Structure formats: structure tokens, C-alpha cells
Amino acid sequence: MIIRFPYLRGTLLASTLIIPSLPAFARITLAESQAAAGRTYRAVLRVADSCDDAATTALRVELHEGVYVAKPMPKAGWKLETLTGPYTTPFDNHGNGVNEGMREIVWSGGKLEDAWYDEFTFRAAIEVEIAPGTDLTIPVAQDCGIITQNWTATITGTADDSTGDHRHDHAAAGPWTIGDLTVEVPFACATLPNAPVSGGFMTVANDGPIDDRLIAATFRDRGGGGDPRGGDGRRCHAQT
């Protein structure tokens, strides 16, 4: 590695400058690095930089054992492709044994300039028997034209289900299962005074073979404590 000192004044006489290898700062990280065993986890991959000033054109994510029944979120302007394969250990999905699932996710065809920031998201279930403190690695390949950079994102298992995608009151906020649909994490945050509209959020997973379309939703405020999602000081209440 060469380090240049453009503003160095003075003279180095008969000296040896030893510079240790410096670790590369990860350009791709997880917004939430902890996940509770047996719970749904929402993985948000944050892309903060590209490869040597070249724009990011594809992101490839490998899913290893311990991360099951993954579902990626489509992104406008990007092509979404997935690869399925067998699990070494079958996964119990609501009483149904699952022997195979998604093993690779690829977003491609877009263009994320070096000066820009974006996030790529997928949802998955974490292994029930993962011990607290156990790390699950997620290899990520970042393509920037002819350049490819390889990174490793790490999920740490925890027995505390107040982390990850379930930081809320479970008694007040499900999950609920209707047929092949599972609804989780419904919440809404307080808005500014006199704001004409607000926003509600929830996770809907379709584990069946047939597509469904959401045509309407009704929420009833349960009140209660704030959800940590309101990091800017807003109160976020569980909904039903």
C-alpha cells in the first residue's frame, strides 16, 4: 500500500517508515445487525460507497443456513432475480416443513453513483435454535461495471426478541395469520401539528403459491409506549 503525504514538510534522514496494513472500511452494512432466534428479520443492506468511484450496477447476496424463507423487496429501476436451493436442515415454517428456499438474491441493471446512497432490503426467518451471540454471515458481492468488491454482512443472534424487526408490544401487534398471509409489525408514528396525512406501516408475507393484492387496510390506534423506530423523538404506536 502506498500512502502519499502531499503537505509533508521537512526531511526524513536514514529512517524507515513502517505502515501496518489497514483494514478496509465496509461499504455495505446492515441497518440492524441483531436478530432474535425464530423471529422474522428485516435485513436492510446500506450501500454507502461504490468501487473506486465507479457506479454500483449490481448487488448479489448469498443466504446461508440459518436464514430461511427469504423474500426480497423489489426496487424501481433494478431487475430482481433469485436462486433457490435445498436446505441442509429442513425449516419449520408455521408447522410446515420447508426443504428448500431462496439461497441467492440479485439486484442488477440499476446505477447507483458513487456520490449516492441507497438501501436494498429482504425479509427472512432466523433459525429457531440459534444461540445468543452466534453470528450468521451474509456474503455480498458489489458489482461496479467490470469491478467486483466482496463484503460480509453479519447478523448476530439474540434471545431478546425486542430487537430486529420486532421492537414492539407483541400482545398488541400480532403477528396474525390468515390463510397463507402473515401480518406483522403494524405501527404508525405521530406527525407534525396540522399535517393533513400520516403513514402506517406493516409487513405482509405471502407464503402461498398464489399472488394476492392488498386493496384496503383499516387501523385502530392501540396507544401505549413509543416504538424505537421513532428515533427522531416521535411516538410510534402499535396498530391493529
Backbone as CSV, one residue per row, in Angstrom:
resi,resn,N_x,N_y,N_z,CA_x,CA_y,CA_z,C_x,C_y,C_z
1,MET,0.853,-1.197,0.000,0.000,0.000,0.000,0.886,1.243,0.000
2,ILE,0.565,2.218,-0.812,1.337,3.465,-0.901,0.531,4.574,-0.269
3,ILE,1.135,5.290,0.653,0.495,6.455,1.278,1.305,7.684,0.928
4,ARG,0.670,8.681,0.350,1.360,9.904,-0.046,1.047,11.011,0.944
5,PHE,2.022,11.834,1.219,1.856,12.955,2.137,2.094,14.242,1.345
6,PRO,1.060,14.773,0.704,1.262,15.922,-0.195,1.696,17.190,0.527
7,TYR,1.453,17.314,1.827,1.791,18.547,2.529,2.898,18.329,3.563
8,LEU,3.671,17.223,3.421,4.726,16.918,4.377,5.910,17.845,4.165
9,ARG,6.334,18.530,5.229,7.494,19.409,5.154,8.598,18.821,6.020
10,GLY,9.841,19.111,5.655,10.967,18.598,6.416,11.633,17.454,5.664
11,THR,12.568,16.763,6.312,13.331,15.727,5.652,13.398,14.499,6.540
12,LEU,13.216,13.322,5.944,13.382,12.067,6.650,14.758,11.528,6.310
13,LEU,15.637,11.472,7.277,17.009,11.047,7.037,17.244,9.686,7.673
14,ALA,17.727,8.736,6.851,18.138,7.417,7.325,17.085,6.814,8.254
15,SER,15.857,6.889,7.879,14.789,6.350,8.715,13.921,5.397,7.896
16,THR,13.287,4.521,8.569,12.396,3.561,7.927,10.990,3.806,8.432
17,LEU,10.092,3.988,7.503,8.695,4.217,7.844,7.939,2.917,7.656
18,ILE,7.426,2.345,8.744,6.697,1.088,8.684,5.212,1.379,8.872
19,ILE,4.422,1.013,7.894,2.998,1.271,7.936,2.267,-0.058,7.925
20,PRO,1.547,-0.396,8.987,0.827,-1.672,9.009,-0.330,-1.673,8.031
21,SER,-0.773,-2.862,7.672,-1.931,-2.978,6.786,-3.163,-2.451,7.491
22,LEU,-3.912,-1.635,6.796,-5.110,-1.033,7.364,-6.336,-1.773,6.855
23,PRO,-7.285,-2.075,7.739,-8.482,-2.790,7.283,-9.361,-1.909,6.414
24,ALA,-9.966,-2.519,5.401,-10.874,-1.766,4.540,-12.175,-1.515,5.283
25,PHE,-12.677,-0.296,5.165,-13.947,0.022,5.803,-15.075,-0.544,4.943
26,ALA,-15.974,-1.269,5.590,-17.061,-1.903,4.849,-17.961,-0.841,4.236
27,ARG,-18.195,-0.965,2.952,-19.082,-0.027,2.266,-20.526,-0.505,2.320
28,ILE,-20.731,-1.768,2.656,-22.077,-2.318,2.745,-22.274,-2.883,4.145
29,THR,-23.248,-2.356,4.870,-23.505,-2.778,6.245,-24.999,-2.997,6.444
30,LEU,-25.340,-3.671,7.534,-26.743,-3.898,7.884,-27.238,-2.794,8.805
31,ALA,-28.434,-2.296,8.548,-29.010,-1.272,9.420,-29.258,-1.822,10.814
32,GLU,-29.639,-3.086,10.912,-29.853,-3.754,12.196,-29.066,-5.059,12.163
33,SER,-28.085,-5.197,13.031,-27.190,-6.352,12.992,-27.594,-7.461,13.953
34,GLN,-28.661,-7.275,14.727,-29.109,-8.302,15.657,-30.477,-8.827,15.250
35,ALA,-30.660,-10.131,15.455,-31.930,-10.761,15.111,-32.259,-11.819,16.147
36,ALA,-33.525,-11.878,16.550,-33.960,-12.841,17.561,-34.193,-14.199,16.928
37,ALA,-33.788,-15.240,17.643,-33.961,-16.607,17.165,-35.438,-16.917,16.943
38,GLY,-35.728,-17.524,15.789,-37.089,-17.931,15.485,-38.022,-16.818,15.079
39,ARG,-37.496,-15.625,14.894,-38.352,-14.489,14.555,-38.075,-14.018,13.126
40,THR,-38.971,-13.203,12.624,-38.779,-12.594,11.316,-37.764,-11.461,11.421
41,TYR,-36.885,-11.387,10.452,-35.833,-10.371,10.441,-35.905,-9.591,9.130
42,ARG,-35.860,-8.288,9.242,-35.866,-7.415,8.062,-34.437,-6.912,7.841
43,ALA,-33.789,-7.443,6.838,-32.397,-7.086,6.548,-32.360,-5.904,5.584
44,VAL,-31.765,-4.816,6.027,-31.611,-3.625,5.198,-30.113,-3.428,4.950
45,LEU,-29.687,-3.682,3.730,-28.284,-3.525,3.349,-28.058,-2.091,2.886
46,ARG,-27.203,-1.386,3.602,-26.924,0.014,3.294,-25.682,0.108,2.420
47,VAL,-25.853,0.682,1.239,-24.731,0.853,0.311,-24.296,2.310,0.374
48,ALA,-23.168,2.545,1.041,-22.719,3.914,1.291,-21.649,4.374,0.324
49,ASP,-21.101,3.473,-0.464,-19.999,3.841,-1.354,-19.953,2.818,-2.479
50,SER,-19.279,3.158,-3.570,-19.146,2.225,-4.679,-17.696,1.753,-4.777
51,CYS,-17.293,1.309,-5.938,-15.957,0.734,-6.117,-15.072,1.706,-6.895
52,ASP,-14.110,2.319,-6.206,-13.129,3.190,-6.878,-13.805,4.211,-7.786
53,ASP,-14.823,4.875,-7.254,-15.549,5.944,-7.954,-16.467,5.455,-9.067
54,ALA,-16.507,4.152,-9.329,-17.402,3.626,-10.364,-18.776,3.351,-9.754
55,ALA,-19.828,3.540,-10.522,-21.187,3.349,-10.028,-21.483,1.880,-9.758
56,THR,-22.263,1.618,-8.720,-22.704,0.258,-8.430,-23.800,-0.136,-9.421
57,THR,-23.624,-1.295,-10.068,-24.582,-1.731,-11.083,-25.293,-3.031,-10.700
58,ALA,-24.819,-3.710,-9.674,-25.477,-4.939,-9.242,-25.064,-5.258,-7.811
59,LEU,-25.959,-5.938,-7.101,-25.692,-6.392,-5.742,-26.164,-7.840,-5.653
60,ARG,-25.252,-8.732,-5.257,-25.567,-10.158,-5.161,-25.402,-10.601,-3.708
61,VAL,-26.453,-11.200,-3.168,-26.490,-11.586,-1.751,-26.649,-13.094,-1.644
62,GLU,-25.760,-13.748,-0.894,-25.873,-15.180,-0.642,-26.520,-15.404,0.724
63,LEU,-27.421,-16.365,0.786,-28.109,-16.689,2.031,-27.688,-18.081,2.485
64,HIS,-27.035,-18.156,3.635,-26.541,-19.416,4.165,-27.557,-20.041,5.121
65,GLU,-27.206,-21.206,5.655,-28.064,-21.881,6.630,-28.317,-20.960,7.829
66,GLY,-29.522,-20.993,8.341,-29.889,-20.135,9.463,-30.733,-18.956,9.038
67,VAL,-30.740,-18.654,7.744,-31.559,-17.568,7.198,-32.510,-18.202,6.182
68,TYR,-33.792,-18.307,6.554,-34.720,-19.109,5.778,-35.868,-18.273,5.193
69,VAL,-36.581,-18.908,4.243,-37.777,-18.365,3.566,-37.644,-16.856,3.311
70,ALA,-36.566,-16.493,2.667,-36.298,-15.077,2.385,-37.215,-14.562,1.279
71,LYS,-37.531,-13.266,1.380,-38.321,-12.581,0.356,-37.711,-11.208,0.129
72,PRO,-37.166,-10.950,-1.056,-36.548,-9.655,-1.323,-37.570,-8.592,-1.691
73,MET,-37.220,-7.351,-1.452,-38.073,-6.224,-1.826,-37.620,-5.701,-3.196
74,PRO,-38.532,-5.629,-4.166,-38.170,-5.073,-5.473,-37.777,-3.599,-5.353
75,LYS,-36.929,-3.158,-6.285,-36.512,-1.755,-6.328,-36.787,-1.207,-7.716
76,ALA,-37.381,-0.042,-7.760,-37.657,0.593,-9.045,-36.350,0.847,-9.784
77,GLY,-36.310,0.456,-11.042,-35.125,0.673,-11.866,-34.101,-0.441,-11.777
78,TRP,-34.372,-1.472,-10.968,-33.439,-2.585,-10.807,-34.166,-3.889,-11.150
79,LYS,-33.469,-4.809,-11.817,-34.000,-6.135,-12.107,-33.740,-7.036,-10.905
80,LEU,-34.754,-7.762,-10.472,-34.634,-8.633,-9.305,-34.658,-10.090,-9.753
81,GLU,-33.623,-10.834,-9.372,-33.533,-12.255,-9.681,-33.209,-13.027,-8.406
82,THR,-33.705,-14.265,-8.322,-33.438,-15.097,-7.149,-33.048,-16.500,-7.589
83,LEU,-32.320,-17.171,-6.706,-31.913,-18.547,-6.949,-32.301,-19.378,-5.729
84,THR,-33.021,-20.482,-5.954,-33.430,-21.349,-4.852,-32.560,-22.594,-4.820
85,GLY,-32.540,-23.223,-3.647,-31.762,-24.436,-3.469,-32.176,-25.142,-2.206
86,PRO,-31.694,-26.380,-1.990,-32.104,-27.156,-0.817,-31.452,-26.644,0.460
87,TYR,-32.169,-26.815,1.584,-31.611,-26.530,2.895,-30.937,-27.798,3.419
88,THR,-29.822,-27.628,4.106,-29.174,-28.773,4.740,-30.057,-29.333,5.842
89,THR,-30.680,-28.429,6.608,-31.611,-28.811,7.666,-32.979,-28.226,7.350
90,PRO,-34.034,-29.045,7.246,-35.372,-28.509,6.944,-35.797,-27.459,7.967
91,PHE,-36.558,-26.474,7.502,-37.021,-25.382,8.348,-38.503,-25.544,8.622
92,ASP,-38.898,-25.382,9.890,-40.293,-25.490,10.286,-40.957,-24.128,10.127
93,ASN,-41.787,-23.982,9.101,-42.462,-22.722,8.814,-43.930,-22.840,9.185
94,HIS,-44.275,-22.392,10.420,-45.651,-22.454,10.916,-46.204,-23.881,10.843
95,GLY,-45.374,-24.857,11.223,-45.816,-26.242,11.235,-45.606,-26.993,9.947
96,ASN,-45.179,-26.289,8.895,-44.920,-26.925,7.602,-43.419,-27.064,7.387
97,GLY,-42.965,-28.268,7.102,-41.544,-28.483,6.850,-41.140,-27.927,5.487
98,VAL,-40.120,-27.074,5.459,-39.632,-26.478,4.215,-38.230,-27.012,3.948
99,ASN,-38.034,-27.671,2.813,-36.764,-28.311,2.488,-35.876,-27.483,1.576
100,GLU,-36.437,-26.477,0.945,-35.640,-25.621,0.078,-36.186,-24.207,0.104
101,GLY,-35.363,-23.291,-0.329,-35.768,-21.893,-0.320,-34.755,-21.032,-1.036
102,MET,-34.907,-19.745,-0.888,-34.054,-18.800,-1.584,-32.630,-18.836,-1.026
103,ARG,-31.653,-18.996,-1.914,-30.254,-19.042,-1.493,-29.437,-17.879,-2.041
104,GLU,-29.980,-17.166,-3.017,-29.261,-16.024,-3.578,-30.254,-14.991,-4.102
105,ILE,-29.934,-13.710,-3.861,-30.738,-12.590,-4.352,-29.832,-11.681,-5.171
106,VAL,-30.298,-11.259,-6.338,-29.506,-10.381,-7.199,-30.359,-9.196,-7.633
107,TRP,-29.899,-7.994,-7.315,-30.449,-6.766,-7.886,-29.456,-6.293,-8.936
108,SER,-29.895,-6.079,-10.159,-28.977,-5.672,-11.228,-29.675,-4.715,-12.189
109,GLY,-28.875,-4.147,-13.079,-29.430,-3.280,-14.110,-29.656,-1.847,-13.699
110,GLY,-29.414,-1.529,-12.431,-29.548,-0.148,-11.977,-28.208,0.569,-12.027
111,LYS,-28.188,1.760,-11.470,-26.950,2.539,-11.441,-26.962,3.437,-10.208
112,LEU,-26.134,3.078,-9.247,-26.002,3.855,-8.025,-24.651,4.545,-8.044
113,GLU,-24.672,5.844,-8.314,-23.423,6.592,-8.426,-22.659,6.611,-7.101
114,ASP,-21.370,6.830,-7.211,-20.506,6.815,-6.028,-20.937,7.865,-4.998
115,ALA,-21.486,8.967,-5.451,-21.879,10.055,-4.548,-23.267,9.836,-3.941
116,TRP,-23.937,8.741,-4.308,-25.289,8.497,-3.836,-25.321,7.396,-2.787
117,TYR,-26.458,7.289,-2.107,-26.674,6.273,-1.078,-27.999,5.573,-1.350
118,ASP,-28.037,4.262,-1.073,-29.295,3.543,-1.246,-29.314,2.335,-0.317
119,GLU,-30.488,1.704,-0.214,-30.671,0.535,0.633,-31.358,-0.572,-0.158
120,PHE,-30.963,-1.804,0.111,-31.535,-2.980,-0.518,-32.061,-3.881,0.603
121,THR,-33.306,-4.334,0.477,-33.981,-4.962,1.601,-34.514,-6.349,1.253
122,PHE,-34.395,-7.249,2.215,-35.092,-8.523,2.120,-35.563,-8.945,3.507
123,ARG,-36.548,-9.806,3.534,-37.136,-10.312,4.778,-36.853,-11.798,4.865
124,ALA,-36.560,-12.303,6.079,-36.268,-13.723,6.239,-36.578,-14.152,7.665
125,ALA,-36.669,-15.455,7.869,-36.843,-16.020,9.198,-35.493,-16.509,9.706
126,ILE,-35.216,-16.277,10.983,-33.957,-16.680,11.588,-34.147,-18.029,12.285
127,GLU,-33.131,-18.846,12.208,-33.164,-20.181,12.801,-33.621,-20.145,14.262
128,VAL,-34.521,-21.066,14.610,-35.088,-21.092,15.957,-34.033,-21.403,17.010
129,GLU,-33.120,-22.316,16.707,-32.167,-22.800,17.701,-30.834,-22.049,17.693
130,ILE,-30.777,-20.906,17.053,-29.531,-20.143,17.052,-29.241,-19.634,18.467
131,ALA,-28.024,-19.859,18.942,-27.648,-19.453,20.297,-27.331,-17.963,20.330
132,PRO,-27.679,-17.278,21.418,-27.325,-15.855,21.535,-25.836,-15.640,21.337
133,GLY,-25.505,-14.644,20.548,-24.108,-14.345,20.269,-23.560,-15.038,19.036
134,THR,-24.334,-15.967,18.463,-23.897,-16.655,17.251,-24.017,-15.730,16.044
135,ASP,-23.002,-15.743,15.202,-23.002,-14.892,14.010,-23.438,-15.680,12.780
136,LEU,-24.345,-15.101,12.014,-24.740,-15.618,10.710,-24.189,-14.674,9.659
137,THR,-23.354,-15.186,8.772,-22.717,-14.329,7.774,-23.535,-14.293,6.485
138,ILE,-23.548,-13.113,5.871,-24.238,-12.919,4.600,-23.219,-12.335,3.611
139,PRO,-22.651,-13.153,2.744,-21.715,-12.630,1.731,-22.457,-11.748,0.721
140,VAL,-21.866,-10.606,0.423,-22.453,-9.657,-0.518,-21.399,-9.284,-1.552
141,ALA,-21.728,-9.439,-2.832,-20.848,-9.032,-3.920,-21.400,-7.761,-4.547
142,GLN,-20.571,-6.735,-4.601,-20.959,-5.440,-5.157,-20.282,-5.269,-6.505
143,ASP,-21.072,-5.245,-7.575,-20.536,-5.089,-8.920,-20.589,-3.633,-9.333
144,CYS,-19.476,-3.142,-9.849,-19.397,-1.783,-10.369,-18.793,-1.867,-11.763
145,GLY,-19.622,-2.239,-12.740,-19.102,-2.453,-14.077,-18.231,-3.704,-14.102
146,ILE,-16.936,-3.535,-14.438,-16.015,-4.673,-14.506,-15.342,-4.944,-13.164
147,ILE,-15.632,-4.117,-12.161,-15.038,-4.264,-10.837,-16.039,-4.942,-9.898
148,THR,-15.553,-5.886,-9.104,-16.394,-6.534,-8.097,-15.708,-6.459,-6.741
149,GLN,-16.458,-5.988,-5.744,-15.956,-5.946,-4.375,-16.795,-6.912,-3.543
150,ASN,-16.125,-7.710,-2.706,-16.808,-8.684,-1.869,-16.806,-8.226,-0.423
151,TRP,-18.004,-8.290,0.208,-18.163,-7.877,1.592,-18.888,-8.975,2.367
152,THR,-18.815,-8.899,3.678,-19.527,-9.842,4.529,-20.333,-9.077,5.564
153,ALA,-21.654,-9.184,5.477,-22.526,-8.611,6.498,-22.789,-9.691,7.545
154,THR,-22.913,-9.289,8.799,-23.061,-10.254,9.885,-24.304,-9.972,10.713
155,ILE,-25.119,-11.014,10.903,-26.276,-10.951,11.796,-25.907,-11.701,13.070
156,THR,-26.097,-11.076,14.213,-25.813,-11.718,15.496,-27.111,-12.135,16.156
157,GLY,-27.203,-13.418,16.493,-28.403,-13.935,17.127,-28.538,-13.448,18.553
158,THR,-29.776,-13.217,18.988,-30.031,-12.774,20.345,-31.297,-13.441,20.857
159,ALA,-31.345,-13.702,22.145,-32.539,-14.291,22.744,-33.576,-13.238,23.068
160,ASP,-33.207,-11.969,22.975,-34.112,-10.866,23.295,-34.888,-10.496,22.047
161,ASP,-36.171,-10.815,22.001,-36.944,-10.548,20.793,-37.418,-9.106,20.700
162,SER,-36.821,-8.219,21.485,-37.154,-6.800,21.353,-36.258,-6.122,20.350
163,THR,-35.390,-6.880,19.650,-34.509,-6.310,18.641,-35.027,-6.664,17.268
164,GLY,-34.297,-6.184,16.264,-34.619,-6.523,14.890,-35.960,-5.979,14.464
165,ASP,-36.734,-6.857,13.767,-37.999,-6.407,13.180,-39.169,-6.546,14.139
166,HIS,-38.901,-6.765,15.466,-39.982,-6.989,16.415,-39.817,-6.112,17.643
167,ARG,-39.417,-4.875,17.472,-39.263,-3.975,18.615,-40.588,-3.289,18.909
168,HIS,-41.517,-4.044,19.509,-42.833,-3.501,19.770,-43.544,-4.413,20.746
169,ASP,-44.728,-4.056,21.100,-45.543,-4.838,22.010,-46.194,-5.983,21.247
170,HIS,-45.734,-7.216,21.483,-46.245,-8.347,20.728,-47.721,-8.600,21.014
171,ALA,-48.163,-8.393,22.255,-49.563,-8.637,22.577,-50.469,-7.712,21.795
172,ALA,-49.973,-6.498,21.519,-50.806,-5.523,20.820,-50.654,-5.600,19.316
173,ALA,-49.560,-6.214,18.815,-49.258,-6.099,17.397,-48.978,-7.434,16.727
174,GLY,-49.707,-8.464,17.097,-49.642,-9.714,16.370,-48.393,-10.525,16.648
175,PRO,-47.969,-11.381,15.689,-48.461,-11.439,14.312,-49.802,-12.152,14.182
176,TRP,-50.460,-11.918,13.011,-51.710,-12.578,12.696,-51.542,-13.368,11.404
177,THR,-52.151,-14.533,11.358,-52.092,-15.371,10.167,-53.497,-15.594,9.645
178,ILE,-53.691,-15.299,8.350,-54.970,-15.519,7.678,-54.665,-16.320,6.416
179,GLY,-54.973,-17.598,6.435,-54.618,-18.439,5.298,-53.113,-18.482,5.130
180,ASP,-52.646,-18.124,3.936,-51.207,-18.108,3.647,-50.563,-16.763,3.954
181,LEU,-51.358,-15.801,4.444,-50.835,-14.461,4.711,-50.506,-14.296,6.189
182,THR,-49.378,-13.653,6.457,-48.985,-13.313,7.820,-48.743,-11.817,7.892
183,VAL,-49.392,-11.147,8.840,-49.250,-9.701,9.020,-48.491,-9.460,10.316
184,GLU,-47.428,-8.648,10.240,-46.600,-8.370,11.406,-46.227,-6.894,11.449
185,VAL,-45.833,-6.448,12.596,-45.243,-5.128,12.847,-46.087,-3.970,12.325
186,PRO,-47.393,-3.919,12.573,-48.138,-2.720,12.167,-47.904,-1.581,13.156
187,PHE,-47.544,-0.418,12.647,-47.337,0.732,13.522,-47.503,2.022,12.721
188,ALA,-47.720,3.104,13.444,-47.818,4.432,12.837,-47.179,5.425,13.785
189,CYS,-46.559,6.468,13.224,-45.862,7.466,14.031,-46.630,8.781,14.053
190,ALA,-46.430,9.513,15.131,-47.063,10.831,15.241,-46.531,11.761,14.160
191,THR,-47.390,12.639,13.676,-46.996,13.584,12.635,-46.877,14.986,13.224
192,LEU,-46.417,15.912,12.391,-46.321,17.300,12.808,-47.726,17.890,12.990
193,PRO,-47.883,18.887,13.830,-49.199,19.504,14.014,-49.792,19.981,12.692
194,ASN,-51.087,19.748,12.515,-51.838,20.174,11.330,-51.437,19.441,10.052
195,ALA,-50.681,18.357,10.175,-50.335,17.588,8.978,-51.596,16.950,8.400
196,PRO,-51.849,17.081,7.105,-53.095,16.570,6.524,-53.132,15.051,6.403
197,VAL,-51.969,14.396,6.338,-51.935,12.939,6.179,-50.876,12.362,7.097
198,SER,-50.976,11.069,7.328,-49.980,10.345,8.108,-49.641,9.068,7.348
199,GLY,-48.848,8.213,7.957,-48.459,6.974,7.299,-48.535,5.802,8.261
200,GLY,-48.980,4.672,7.768,-48.992,3.440,8.546,-48.105,2.412,7.873
201,PHE,-47.521,1.526,8.659,-46.550,0.570,8.136,-46.846,-0.815,8.697
202,MET,-46.606,-1.832,7.890,-46.728,-3.202,8.354,-45.992,-4.119,7.379
203,THR,-45.718,-5.338,7.820,-45.089,-6.346,6.982,-46.122,-7.412,6.662
204,VAL,-46.338,-7.668,5.383,-47.268,-8.705,4.938,-46.479,-9.739,4.149
205,ALA,-46.515,-10.983,4.610,-45.812,-12.067,3.928,-46.813,-13.054,3.359
206,ASN,-46.628,-13.408,2.098,-47.472,-14.387,1.436,-46.664,-15.671,1.255
207,ASP,-46.970,-16.684,2.053,-46.247,-17.952,1.988,-46.946,-18.983,1.106
208,GLY,-47.938,-18.553,0.368,-48.669,-19.469,-0.501,-48.199,-19.387,-1.942
209,PRO,-48.700,-20.260,-2.804,-48.277,-20.300,-4.213,-48.995,-19.292,-5.109
210,ILE,-50.037,-18.610,-4.569,-50.842,-17.703,-5.390,-50.623,-16.271,-4.935
211,ASP,-50.445,-15.353,-5.902,-50.265,-13.935,-5.587,-51.556,-13.346,-5.016
212,ASP,-51.398,-12.398,-4.090,-52.528,-11.666,-3.532,-52.298,-10.177,-3.722
213,ARG,-53.380,-9.404,-3.728,-53.280,-7.954,-3.878,-53.963,-7.276,-2.694
214,LEU,-53.248,-6.339,-2.071,-53.820,-5.566,-0.974,-54.668,-4.445,-1.564
215,ILE,-55.955,-4.412,-1.209,-56.844,-3.401,-1.778,-57.318,-2.395,-0.747
216,ALA,-57.175,-2.725,0.550,-57.597,-1.784,1.579,-57.027,-2.215,2.922
217,ALA,-56.900,-1.256,3.840,-56.416,-1.549,5.185,-57.040,-0.561,6.161
218,THR,-57.437,-1.034,7.331,-58.012,-0.194,8.373,-57.234,-0.410,9.657
219,PHE,-56.862,0.689,10.338,-56.067,0.600,11.550,-56.835,1.213,12.719
220,ARG,-56.615,0.643,13.901,-57.174,1.190,15.130,-56.029,1.423,16.099
221,ASP,-55.853,2.665,16.561,-54.738,3.011,17.436,-54.894,2.339,18.794
222,ARG,-53.853,1.585,19.178,-53.866,0.941,20.488,-53.176,1.783,21.545
223,GLY,-52.545,2.906,21.130,-51.834,3.752,22.089,-50.645,3.027,22.665
224,GLY,-50.286,3.365,23.906,-49.181,2.678,24.556,-47.874,3.378,24.319
225,GLY,-46.805,2.660,24.609,-45.464,3.242,24.543,-44.991,3.455,23.129
226,GLY,-43.938,4.212,23.009,-43.376,4.509,21.713,-42.550,3.351,21.180
227,ASP,-42.494,3.247,19.864,-41.677,2.238,19.199,-40.310,2.853,18.911
228,PRO,-39.205,2.106,19.040,-37.887,2.678,18.777,-37.710,3.198,17.369
229,ARG,-38.624,2.865,16.439,-38.474,3.388,15.089,-38.557,4.912,15.073
230,GLY,-39.225,5.479,16.062,-39.337,6.931,16.107,-38.093,7.549,16.713
231,GLY,-36.938,7.337,16.087,-35.672,7.784,16.633,-35.522,9.298,16.677
232,ASP,-36.407,10.004,15.973,-36.325,11.455,15.973,-37.214,12.052,17.068
233,GLY,-37.677,11.213,17.982,-38.484,11.711,19.088,-39.972,11.529,18.914
234,ARG,-40.417,11.053,17.742,-41.828,10.826,17.543,-42.288,9.591,18.304
235,ARG,-43.575,9.558,18.684,-44.141,8.383,19.325,-44.746,7.511,18.232
236,CYS,-44.393,6.223,18.242,-44.888,5.291,17.243,-45.699,4.231,17.955
237,HIS,-46.991,4.121,17.639,-47.886,3.248,18.355,-48.184,1.987,17.562
238,ALA,-48.347,0.884,18.282,-48.789,-0.354,17.654,-50.218,-0.173,17.175
239,GLN,-50.536,-0.852,16.070,-51.870,-0.756,15.471,-52.469,-2.153,15.362
240,THR,-53.781,-2.206,15.255,-54.453,-3.477,14.962,-55.491,-3.246,13.883
